[in-house]
């Protein structure tokens, strides 16, 4: 092959074509130097690892560098003169190395020495194993060159003056951070001192100035968030609120955001502690729902007013909306309604008995009407085809009977509308209806066709569920189709999983904790709730897959819009942004008008979901349900919250009336006792004698030191010692302990422990018995010793909080 002086061999394509002919016809023994160089280049072009080993030096080429002459000489064992002469044939290697990122071009102020040292550095790092990377000497957040063995050091500190080397050095440290070898949270002494000085300087500024300063920081992408620290753990929260505060002109509006930010941080502190808080890692779609519950508890405990809570909630909501606008953060949240600021007597007042009866009757009628939509359409077979072969109407055949034939045979019994009609048959069908004396919706209703599942069809089911459970509106509207369970694994009772706006997320609402003999119920809660879930799921089954927001497609209450703008669109009753809340209120008003519901004063009834909860509580109190059961049914974590709630509804007056009635009954019973009983001598008991009654989950014993005669006759019985048979049922090999027994066993353990802490019973002969029983119970409740799963034990321990009747040792002086 002859050298082309005009074109040269700098073009990779030209060299490749010539190299093919050379490599195909190369001589196995004697080769000229040129062929040897070209053959070597061909091999290296296919070997990426070998390319990393090629050094470069300065030359007169387009890139001003090429493969080192010395490297060519030593590798091919040719003279330096020959290596220099045929060096240009190696230029394709340089192009390939640039393409693979091994080398850089000389633009942007880069130097050949910097490019070469960068290659050496990256080649050293790429050959390290994970174990070798972990063994690198790290000081602070950097590789310590001074602590490396001289032969292993990949570069000199002076090499870092080159930008290419410096950038490669930084990329190596970034990779070590991703691998977790370098602690990204580490801060040098200088950084900590600097941060402390900045914090001390910033702490001197008041909250107003601080907000104004944070408002000037841009917030368009996730990396714009300031990194939180131990000194400023909630700096990102402040930055988010400040960003929204910057859009408000009035000083009062800015003050609302500052106050809302402080209260929101207080809420987050209780939820997550005071460690550095990163929004994108911790915020989820339920954060506003939890905060709503937090504010509600404060309102109940009279720490804030409902007006202040609404202002705060609004500021948090708009700040979260600001978060959804950040480009590279895909965030969304479930919105919640605010707090009603009307008089408590109007908002929290339960329905009267007359109002309840009206609502029950209306709900029954509404559900009966909705159930008609569950009946499939039956073909009638009437009429004939009113269209010709071109789908044009035949004169004289445009009748409603023939339109029905089209509906049953050509339209497959599927309703069409003016804004959805596409085919000529669909349009002809609508033209026939338009020429009649009836409207389209009127015709569909007359034929028994369910056109759409609107909010009106779902309202009766929603009200029945609120009536039965007393759940909040947000909890009801957030229910999914899989939230009803026939049998809970821990208690074997039917339960309803629902979103409770509080820190611990999902709660489980047990449905059969009291007898279903209330005025509102004709069957058990479980059967009613199960039926509601089944019928609503069946109603919405045909269009559920059409919902645009896939995160909400399992929501129980979804409907089809009948508005002109959103006709046919599938949405949940309460979406991510809560835009349907107003629509729900309007539909409740329509329900009142449809069934002519009146309050006791003759005015239209104020029907809201929130009024069902106090009505539910009122029924519980009237039925004599205990306070602990009410606490469980309302989902309160503390009995004090339940008491505050009852007091806010003025239900404590009901309790006091019931208490007075019971006291009067007791007094009257005492006065009516027979006189001969009064004359009986009662042996006084010693004030110092401790009378104890021992209880277990299965039985109780009034005196473990005085067992029955058959026990005393046992050979194992020793007079003066506790009965050896007491509480042995739990340790018996024949006893069957299921997850249903765990709540009472945990309650037993709790009360025994309290007994040892707050009484001196351990100093008495009974102490041995209690200690023995605690050891026995530990074998059941301790995760390390128990045969039950961790989930079953956690459920049992949680449900034990509501068990009040398992009092282990009743003492009286």
C-alpha positions in Angstrom: 0.0 0.0 0.0 1.4 3.4 -1.0 1.0 6.5 1.0 -1.3 9.2 -0.4 0.6 12.4 0.2 -2.5 14.5 -0.7 -5.1 13.0 1.6 -2.8 11.4 4.3 -3.9 8.7 6.7 -5.6 10.9 9.3 -9.1 9.8 8.4 -10.3 6.8 10.3 -12.5 5.5 7.5 -9.7 5.6 4.9 -7.3 3.8 7.2 -9.9 1.1 8.0 -10.5 0.3 4.3 -6.7 -0.1 3.6 -6.1 -2.0 6.8 -8.6 -4.7 5.8 -6.6 -5.5 2.7 -3.3 -5.5 4.7 -4.6 -7.7 7.5 -6.1 -10.1 5.0 -2.9 -10.6 3.0 -0.3 -10.1 5.7 2.7 -12.4 5.6 3.1 -14.6 8.7 6.9 -14.4 8.9 8.4 -11.3 7.3 6.5 -8.1 7.5 7.5 -4.5 6.7 7.3 -2.0 9.5 4.3 -0.2 8.0 2.2 -3.4 7.9 3.2 -4.2 11.4 2.0 -0.8 12.7 -1.3 -1.1 10.8 -1.9 -4.6 12.1 -1.2 -3.5 15.7 -3.6 -0.5 15.3 -6.4 -2.9 14.0 -6.0 -5.1 17.1 -6.0 -2.2 19.6 -9.2 -0.6 18.0 -11.1 -3.6 19.3 -9.5 -3.7 22.8 -10.8 -1.0 25.1 -8.7 -2.1 28.0 -5.6 -1.8 25.9 -6.6 1.7 24.7 -6.5 2.9 28.3 -2.8 1.9 28.5 -1.7 4.0 25.5 0.2 7.2 26.5 0.2 10.3 24.3 2.6 13.1 23.4 2.6 16.3 21.4 2.6 16.2 17.6 1.6 18.2 14.6 -1.9 16.7 14.0 -5.4 18.2 14.1 -5.6 17.5 17.8 -1.9 18.4 18.5 -1.2 15.0 20.1 -0.8 11.4 19.1 0.4 8.1 20.5 3.7 8.4 22.2 6.7 7.5 19.9 8.5 5.8 22.8 5.4 3.6 23.5 5.3 2.6 19.8 9.0 1.8 19.8 8.9 -0.3 22.9 5.7 -2.1 22.1 6.6 -3.1 18.5 10.3 -3.4 19.0 11.1 -1.1 16.2 13.6 1.8 15.9 12.7 5.3 17.2 13.1 6.6 13.6 10.6 4.0 12.3 8.2 4.7 15.1 8.3 8.4 14.3 7.9 7.8 10.6 4.8 5.5 10.8 3.3 7.3 13.9 0.6 8.8 11.7 -1.0 5.4 11.2 -1.8 5.3 14.9 -4.0 8.4 14.7 -7.3 6.2 14.6 -6.4 5.1 18.1 -6.5 8.7 19.3 -9.9 9.2 17.7 -11.2 6.0 19.2 -9.9 7.0 22.7 -11.6 10.3 22.5 -14.9 8.6 21.4 -14.6 6.2 24.4 -13.9 9.1 26.8 -10.4 8.0 27.5 -9.0 11.3 26.2 -10.3 14.8 25.8 -9.8 17.4 23.2 -7.7 20.5 23.8 -10.6 22.9 24.0 -11.6 24.8 27.1 -8.0 25.6 28.1 -7.0 22.0 28.5 -3.3 21.0 28.2 -1.7 17.8 26.8 -0.1 17.1 30.1 -3.4 17.4 31.9 -5.2 15.1 29.4 -2.4 12.5 29.8 -2.5 12.7 33.6 -6.3 12.4 33.5 -6.0 9.2 31.5 -3.5 7.8 34.0 -5.7 8.7 37.0 -8.9 7.3 35.6 -7.1 4.1 34.4 -5.8 3.6 37.9 -9.3 4.0 39.4 -11.1 1.8 36.9 -8.8 -1.1 37.7 -9.5 -1.0 41.5 -11.8 -3.6 42.9 -14.5 -2.7 45.4 -12.4 -4.1 48.2 -9.4 -1.9 47.1 -11.7 1.1 46.9 -12.9 0.5 50.4 -9.3 0.3 51.6 -8.4 3.7 50.2 -7.2 6.1 52.9 -10.1 8.6 53.4 -9.6 11.7 55.5 -12.7 13.8 55.8 -14.4 13.4 52.4 -11.2 13.1 50.3 -8.6 10.5 49.4 -5.5 11.3 51.4 -2.6 11.2 48.8 -0.1 11.6 51.6 -1.2 8.4 53.3 -0.9 6.3 50.2 2.1 4.1 49.4 4.4 6.0 47.0 4.1 3.3 44.4 0.3 3.3 44.5 -0.3 7.0 44.4 -2.0 7.8 41.0 -0.9 11.4 40.8 1.0 14.2 42.4 -0.7 17.2 44.1 0.8 19.4 41.4 -1.2 17.5 38.8 -4.4 19.0 40.3 -3.5 22.3 38.7 -4.8 20.9 35.4 -8.6 21.3 35.1 -9.0 17.9 33.4 -7.2 16.2 36.2 -9.2 18.1 38.9 -12.5 17.2 37.3 -11.6 13.6 37.1 -10.5 13.6 40.7 -13.9 15.1 41.7 -15.7 12.4 39.7 -13.8 9.7 41.5 -14.9 11.2 44.9 -18.5 11.4 43.7 -18.4 7.7 42.8 -17.0 6.9 46.2 -19.9 8.8 47.8 -22.4 6.8 45.8 -20.7 3.6 46.9 -21.0 4.8 50.5 -17.3 4.7 51.0 -17.2 8.4 51.7 -19.7 9.8 54.2 -21.5 12.6 52.4 -22.7 14.1 55.8 -19.1 14.5 57.0 -18.0 18.1 57.6 -14.5 19.2 58.3 -13.6 21.3 61.3 -13.3 24.4 59.1 -16.8 23.7 57.6 -18.3 23.2 61.0 -16.8 26.4 62.3 -17.9 28.3 59.3 -21.4 26.9 59.6 -21.5 27.8 63.3 -20.5 31.4 62.6 -23.1 31.7 59.9 -25.8 30.2 62.2 -24.8 32.5 65.0 -25.0 35.5 62.6 -28.4 34.3 61.3 -29.8 33.7 64.8 -29.3 37.4 65.4 -31.9 38.2 62.8 -35.6 38.0 63.7 -38.0 35.6 62.0 -39.2 38.2 59.7 -35.8 39.0 58.3 -35.0 35.3 58.1 -38.1 34.6 56.0 -37.3 37.5 53.8 -33.7 36.2 53.2 -34.9 32.7 52.4 -37.6 34.1 50.1 -34.8 35.5 47.9 -33.3 32.0 47.3 -34.6 30.5 44.0 -36.6 27.3 44.2 -37.2 25.8 40.8 -35.6 22.4 41.0 -34.9 19.9 43.8 -31.2 20.9 44.1 -32.3 24.5 45.0 -33.3 23.2 48.4 -30.8 24.1 51.1 -29.1 21.1 52.7 -30.5 20.7 56.3 -28.1 20.3 59.2 -28.2 19.6 62.9 -28.3 23.3 63.5 -31.0 23.9 61.0 -33.0 20.7 60.6 -36.1 22.2 59.1 -34.4 24.8 56.8 -36.2 23.2 53.7 -39.6 23.7 55.3 -38.8 27.3 56.1 -37.5 27.8 52.5 -40.7 26.3 51.0 -43.0 28.5 53.1 -40.8 31.6 52.5 -40.9 30.9 48.8 -44.7 31.1 48.9 -44.7 34.0 51.4 -42.8 36.0 48.8 -45.9 36.0 46.5 -48.0 37.8 49.2 -48.1 41.6 49.3 -49.8 42.3 52.6 -47.8 42.1 55.9 -50.7 40.2 57.5 -50.5 37.5 54.8 -46.8 37.1 55.2 -47.3 36.8 59.0 -49.8 34.0 58.3 -47.2 32.0 56.5 -44.6 32.5 59.2 -47.0 31.4 61.9 -48.2 28.4 59.8 -44.5 27.4 59.2 -43.8 27.4 62.9 -46.8 25.3 63.8 -46.1 22.9 60.9 -42.5 22.4 62.1 -43.9 21.7 65.6 -46.1 19.0 64.0 -43.2 17.5 62.1 -41.0 17.5 65.2 -43.6 15.4 67.0 -43.8 13.1 64.0 -40.1 12.7 63.0 -38.0 14.3 65.7 -35.5 17.1 65.2 -33.0 15.3 62.9 -32.2 17.0 59.5 -35.4 16.9 57.5 -35.4 16.4 53.7 -38.7 17.1 52.1 -38.3 14.8 49.1 -37.5 11.8 51.3 -40.2 12.2 54.0 -43.2 14.0 52.5 -45.9 11.7 51.1 -49.4 12.2 49.7 -51.0 12.0 53.2 -49.0 14.7 54.9 -51.8 17.2 54.8 -54.3 14.7 56.1 -52.1 14.0 59.1 -51.7 17.7 59.8 -55.5 18.1 59.6 -55.9 15.5 62.3 -53.1 17.2 64.4 -55.0 20.6 64.2 -58.3 18.9 65.0 -56.9 17.5 68.2 -55.7 21.0 69.1 -59.1 22.4 68.5 -60.7 19.7 70.7 -58.2 20.4 73.4 -59.0 24.2 73.0 -55.4 25.0 72.2 -56.3 26.8 69.0 -59.5 28.1 67.5 -61.1 26.7 64.3 -60.5 30.1 62.6 -56.8 29.9 63.3 -56.7 26.3 62.3 -58.3 27.1 58.9 -55.8 29.9 58.3 -52.9 27.6 59.1 -54.2 24.8 57.1 -54.7 27.1 54.1 -51.1 28.3 54.3 -49.8 24.7 54.5 -52.0 23.7 51.5 -50.7 26.5 49.3 -47.1 25.8 50.3 -47.6 22.1 49.3 -49.1 23.3 46.0 -45.8 25.3 45.6 -43.9 22.0 46.1 -45.9 20.4 43.3 -44.7 23.1 40.9 -41.0 22.2 41.3 -40.0 20.7 37.9 -38.1 17.6 38.8 -40.1 16.6 41.9 -43.1 14.5 41.1 -45.1 15.3 44.2 -48.9 15.2 44.8 -51.0 15.2 47.9 -54.5 14.4 49.1 -56.3 17.6 50.0 -58.7 17.9 52.9 -61.6 20.2 53.7 -61.2 22.9 56.3 -62.8 23.3 59.7 -66.3 24.6 60.0 -66.2 27.9 61.9 -70.0 28.1 62.6 -71.4 27.8 66.0 -70.7 24.4 67.7 -74.3 23.9 68.4 -75.0 24.0 64.6 -72.0 22.0 63.4 -71.6 19.4 66.1 -75.2 19.0 67.1 -76.4 15.4 66.4 -79.6 14.8 64.4 -82.7 14.6 66.5 -84.7 11.4 66.6 -87.2 12.8 64.1 -84.4 13.9 61.8 -82.8 10.5 62.0 -86.0 8.8 61.0 -86.3 11.0 58.0 -82.7 10.4 56.9 -83.0 6.6 57.4 -86.1 6.6 55.2 -84.5 8.8 52.6 -81.3 6.6 52.5 -83.4 3.5 52.1 -85.3 5.0 49.2 -82.1 6.3 47.6 -80.3 2.9 47.9 -83.4 1.2 46.4 -83.3 3.6 43.4 -79.5 3.1 43.0 -79.9 -0.7 43.0 -82.1 -0.4 39.9 -78.9 0.5 38.1 -77.4 -2.8 39.1 -80.1 -4.6 37.1 -78.7 -5.5 33.6 -80.6 -4.1 30.6 -82.8 -6.7 29.0 -83.4 -6.6 25.2 -87.1 -6.3 24.1 -86.7 -7.3 20.5 -89.1 -4.7 19.3 -88.7 -2.6 16.2 -86.7 -3.0 13.0 -83.7 -1.5 11.3 -84.6 2.1 10.3 -81.4 2.6 8.3 -80.4 1.6 4.8 -77.1 0.1 3.7 -75.4 3.5 3.8 -76.6 4.1 7.4 -79.0 6.8 6.2 -82.5 7.0 7.7 -85.3 5.4 5.7 -88.3 7.7 5.3 -91.2 6.7 7.7 -89.1 4.4 9.9 -87.7 7.0 12.3 -89.7 5.9 15.3 -88.8 5.3 19.0 -89.4 1.5 18.6 -86.9 1.4 15.7 -84.5 3.6 17.6 -84.6 1.0 20.3 -83.8 -1.7 17.7 -80.7 0.3 16.8 -79.8 0.6 20.5 -80.1 -3.2 21.1 -78.6 -4.5 17.9 -76.2 -1.9 16.4 -75.1 0.0 19.6 -74.7 -3.1 21.7 -77.0 -1.6 24.4 -74.4 1.1 25.2 -75.6 4.7 25.7 -74.3 7.3 23.3 -74.4 11.1 23.7 -74.2 14.1 21.4 -70.6 14.8 22.4 -69.4 11.2 22.0 -71.2 10.1 18.8 -68.7 9.3 16.1 -70.2 6.7 13.7 -73.0 7.4 11.3 -75.2 4.9 13.1 -74.8 6.6 16.4 -75.6 10.0 14.8 -78.7 8.6 13.1 -79.8 7.1 16.4 -79.5 10.6 18.1 -81.4 12.2 15.2 -84.3 9.9 15.6 -84.4 10.7 19.4 -84.2 14.4 18.6 -87.2 14.2 16.3 -89.3 12.7 19.0 -91.2 14.5 21.8 -88.8 13.2 24.5 -85.3 14.1 25.6 -82.4 11.7 25.3 -82.0 11.2 29.1 -85.7 10.8 29.4 -85.7 8.0 26.8 -82.8 6.2 28.5 -84.6 6.4 31.9 -87.8 5.1 30.3 -86.0 2.2 28.8 -84.3 1.4 32.1 -80.8 2.2 30.8 -78.2 3.4 33.3 -76.5 6.2 31.4 -73.9 7.1 33.9 -73.1 6.5 37.6 -73.3 10.0 38.9 -72.8 11.4 42.4 -76.5 11.1 43.0 -76.4 7.3 42.8 -73.5 7.1 45.3 -74.8 9.6 47.9 -77.2 7.2 49.6 -74.4 4.6 50.0 -72.0 7.3 51.4 -74.6 8.4 53.9 -75.4 4.9 55.0 -71.7 4.2 55.6 -71.4 7.5 57.6 -74.6 6.5 59.6 -73.2 3.1 60.5 -69.6 3.9 61.3 -69.6 7.5 62.4 -66.4 8.0 60.4 -65.1 11.4 59.3 -65.9 12.6 55.7 -62.2 12.5 54.6 -61.9 8.9 56.0 -65.0 7.8 54.1 -64.0 9.4 50.8 -60.5 8.0 51.0 -61.7 4.4 51.3 -60.5 1.9 48.7 -62.4 -1.1 47.3 -60.2 -3.5 49.2 -60.5 -1.8 52.6 -63.2 -4.1 54.0 -62.0 -7.3 55.6 -64.4 -10.1 56.5 -62.0 -11.5 59.1 -59.1 -9.7 60.7 -56.1 -12.0 61.3 -55.6 -10.8 64.9 -59.2 -10.8 66.2 -61.2 -12.8 63.6 -63.6 -10.0 63.4 -64.7 -8.0 60.4 -62.9 -4.7 60.1 -62.7 -1.6 57.9 -59.4 -0.2 57.1 -59.5 3.5 56.5 -57.3 6.5 56.4 -57.3 8.3 59.7 -55.6 11.7 59.5 -53.0 11.1 62.1 -49.4 10.3 62.4 -49.7 6.5 62.5 -51.5 6.2 59.2 -54.0 3.4 58.7 -56.3 2.4 61.5 -58.6 -0.6 61.7 -62.2 0.0 62.6 -63.8 -3.1 64.2 -67.5 -3.4 63.3 -68.9 -5.8 65.9 -67.7 -4.4 69.2 -71.3 -3.9 70.4 -74.7 -5.4 69.7 -76.4 -4.1 66.6 -79.5 -3.0 68.3 -79.3 0.7 67.7 -82.1 2.7 66.1 -80.0 3.2 63.0 -79.2 -0.5 62.4 -81.5 -3.2 61.2 -78.7 -5.7 60.6 -75.2 -6.0 61.9 -72.6 -3.4 60.9 -70.5 -5.9 59.2 -73.2 -7.1 56.8 -74.3 -3.6 56.0 -70.8 -2.4 55.2 -70.0 -5.5 53.2 -73.1 -5.0 51.1 -72.2 -1.3 50.5 -68.8 -2.2 49.3 -70.1 -5.0 47.0 -72.8 -2.8 45.4 -70.7 0.3 44.9 -67.9 -1.8 43.4 -70.4 -3.4 41.1 -71.8 0.0 40.1 -68.4 1.4 39.2 -66.9 -1.7 37.7 -67.6 -0.9 34.1 -65.8 2.5 34.0 -63.2 2.2 36.8 -60.4 1.5 34.3 -61.1 4.9 32.6 -60.0 7.0 35.6 -57.1 9.2 34.5 -55.3 9.3 37.8 -54.1 5.7 38.3 -53.3 6.3 42.0 -57.0 6.8 42.6 -58.4 4.0 40.5 -59.0 1.8 43.5 -61.0 4.5 45.4 -64.4 3.2 46.4 -66.5 6.3 45.6 -65.8 7.3 42.0 -68.4 8.7 39.6 -68.9 9.9 36.0 -69.3 13.6 35.4 -72.4 14.9 33.6 -71.2 18.5 33.1 -70.8 19.8 29.6 -67.1 20.5 30.1 -66.2 17.2 31.7 -68.9 14.9 30.4 -68.1 11.3 31.1 -64.9 12.0 32.9 -64.3 9.5 35.8 -63.2 11.1 39.1 -63.2 10.2 42.8 -65.6 12.1 45.1 -62.5 13.5 46.8 -59.4 13.9 44.5 -55.8 14.8 45.1 -56.6 18.5 45.3 -60.0 18.2 46.9 -61.8 20.0 44.1 -64.8 17.8 44.4 -65.6 18.8 48.0 -67.9 21.6 46.9 -69.6 19.3 44.4 -70.3 16.9 47.3 -71.9 19.6 49.4 -74.2 20.6 46.4 -75.3 17.0 46.0 -76.1 16.6 49.7 -78.3 19.7 49.3 -80.0 18.1 46.3 -80.6 15.0 48.4 -82.3 17.1 51.0 -84.5 18.7 48.4 -85.3 15.4 46.7 -86.6 13.8 49.8 -87.9 17.0 51.4 -85.9 16.5 54.6 -86.8 19.0 57.3 -85.3 20.0 60.7 -87.5 20.2 63.8 -88.1 23.9 63.2 -89.6 23.1 59.7 -86.6 24.5 57.8 -84.6 22.4 55.2 -82.3 20.0 57.1 -78.6 20.9 57.3 -77.2 17.6 56.0 -73.4 17.2 56.3 -71.2 14.1 56.8 -69.7 15.7 59.9 -73.1 15.6 61.7 -73.3 11.8 61.5 -70.3 11.4 63.8 -71.8 13.1 66.9 -75.1 11.4 66.1 -73.3 8.1 66.1 -71.8 9.0 69.5 -75.2 10.0 70.8 -76.6 6.6 69.9 -73.7 4.9 71.6 -74.3 6.8 74.8 -78.0 6.1 74.6 -77.3 2.4 74.3 -75.0 2.4 77.3 -71.7 1.7 75.4 -68.7 2.1 77.7 -66.2 5.0 77.3 -63.4 2.6 76.3 -65.6 1.2 73.4 -66.4 4.7 72.3 -62.7 5.6 72.3 -62.0 2.6 70.1 -64.9 3.3 67.7 -63.9 6.9 67.3 -60.2 5.9 66.7 -58.8 8.1 69.5 -55.4 7.1 70.8 -56.1 8.7 74.2 -59.1 8.4 76.5 -58.6 12.1 77.3 -59.2 13.0 73.7 -62.5 11.1 73.8 -63.5 12.9 77.0 -62.6 16.3 75.4 -64.6 15.3 72.3 -67.7 14.4 74.3 -67.4 17.6 76.3 -67.2 19.7 73.1 -70.5 18.0 72.0 -72.0 18.6 75.4 -72.5 14.8 75.8 -71.1 14.8 79.3 -74.4 16.2 80.4 -76.0 13.0 79.1 -73.5 10.9 81.0 -74.2 12.9 84.2 -78.0 12.3 83.8 -77.4 8.6 83.4 -75.2 8.6 86.4 -77.8 10.4 88.5 -80.4 7.9 87.4 -78.2 5.0 88.4 -77.4 6.5 91.8 -81.1 7.1 92.4 -81.8 3.5 91.5 -79.1 2.2 93.9 -80.4 4.4 96.8 -84.0 3.3 96.2 -82.9 -0.3 96.2 -81.1 0.2 99.5 -84.2 1.8 101.1 -86.4 -1.1 100.0 -84.2 -3.9 101.5 -85.8 -6.1 103.9 -85.5 -5.1 107.5 -84.4 -8.5 108.6 -81.3 -8.1 106.4 -80.6 -4.8 108.1 -80.7 -6.5 111.5 -78.2 -9.0 110.6 -74.8 -8.6 112.3 -72.0 -8.0 109.9 -68.6 -8.9 111.2 -66.4 -5.9 110.7 -63.3 -6.5 108.6 -59.9 -5.4 109.7 -58.7 -2.2 108.2 -55.3 -3.7 107.6 -56.6 -6.9 105.9 -56.0 -6.8 102.2 -58.8 -8.5 100.2 -57.6 -9.6 96.8 -59.4 -11.0 93.8 -57.1 -12.5 91.1 -58.2 -12.6 87.5 -56.9 -14.3 84.4 -58.1 -14.1 80.8 -60.0 -17.4 81.4 -61.0 -17.3 85.1 -60.6 -15.6 88.4 -59.9 -16.6 92.0 -61.2 -14.9 95.1 -58.6 -16.4 97.4 -55.6 -18.3 96.1 -54.7 -19.3 99.8 -58.0 -20.9 100.4 -58.6 -23.3 97.4 -61.6 -25.7 97.2 -61.6 -28.9 99.1 -60.7 -31.1 96.1 -57.5 -29.0 95.7 -56.7 -29.3 99.4 -56.9 -33.1 99.2 -54.3 -33.2 96.4 -50.9 -34.7 97.5 -49.2 -31.6 96.0 -51.1 -29.1 98.1 -49.2 -27.6 101.1 -51.3 -25.7 103.6 -50.4 -22.0 103.9 -49.0 -21.8 100.3 -50.7 -20.4 97.2 -52.9 -22.7 95.2 -50.6 -24.5 92.7 -53.5 -24.8 90.2 -54.0 -21.0 89.8 -53.4 -19.7 86.3 -52.1 -23.1 85.2 -54.5 -23.1 82.3 -52.1 -21.0 80.2 -49.3 -23.4 80.7 -51.3 -26.5 80.2 -50.4 -28.5 77.1 -54.0 -29.0 76.2 -54.9 -25.3 76.2 -55.4 -23.6 72.8 -54.3 -20.0 72.7 -55.1 -18.1 69.5 -54.5 -14.6 68.3 -57.9 -13.7 69.6 -56.6 -14.2 73.2 -53.6 -12.0 72.8 -55.3 -8.6 73.6 -56.5 -9.9 77.0 -53.2 -11.6 77.7 -51.3 -8.3 77.0 -53.8 -6.5 79.2 -53.1 -9.1 81.9 -49.3 -8.5 81.6 -49.8 -4.7 81.7 -51.9 -4.7 84.8 -49.6 -7.2 86.6 -46.7 -4.9 85.8 -48.5 -1.8 87.1 -49.4 -3.8 90.3 -45.7 -4.4 90.9 -44.8 -0.8 90.3 -47.5 1.1 92.3 -48.4 -1.3 95.1 -46.5 -3.2 97.8 -48.1 -6.5 96.9 -44.7 -7.9 96.0 -43.8 -7.7 99.7 -46.7 -10.0 100.6 -47.0 -13.7 100.0 -48.9 -12.9 96.8 -45.7 -11.6 95.2 -44.5 -15.0 94.4 -47.7 -15.8 92.5 -47.5 -12.6 90.5 -43.9 -13.1 89.6 -44.6 -16.7 88.5 -47.5 -15.5 86.3 -45.4 -12.7 84.7 -42.8 -15.3 83.7 -45.6 -17.5 82.3 -47.1 -14.6 80.3 -43.7 -13.6 79.0 -43.4 -16.9 77.1 -46.5 -15.9 75.2 -45.9 -12.2 74.6 -42.1 -12.0 74.1 -41.3 -12.0 70.4 -38.1 -14.0 71.1 -40.0 -16.8 72.9 -43.5 -16.6 71.4 -44.9 -18.8 68.7 -47.0 -15.9 67.4 -45.7 -13.6 64.6 -44.5 -10.1 65.3 -47.5 -8.7 63.5 -50.0 -10.7 65.6 -48.2 -9.6 68.8 -48.2 -6.0 67.8 -51.9 -6.1 67.0 -52.7 -7.9 70.3 -50.7 -5.3 72.2 -52.5 -2.4 70.4 -55.9 -3.8 71.1 -55.1 -4.4 74.7 -55.1 -0.6 75.2 -58.9 -0.7 74.9 -59.5 -3.6 77.4 -60.6 -2.2 80.7 -62.4 -5.1 82.2 -59.3 -7.3 82.6 -58.4 -6.0 86.1 -55.9 -8.4 87.4 -56.0 -7.8 91.1 -58.8 -5.9 92.7 -57.7 -4.6 96.1 -59.6 -3.1 99.0 -58.4 -1.9 102.4 
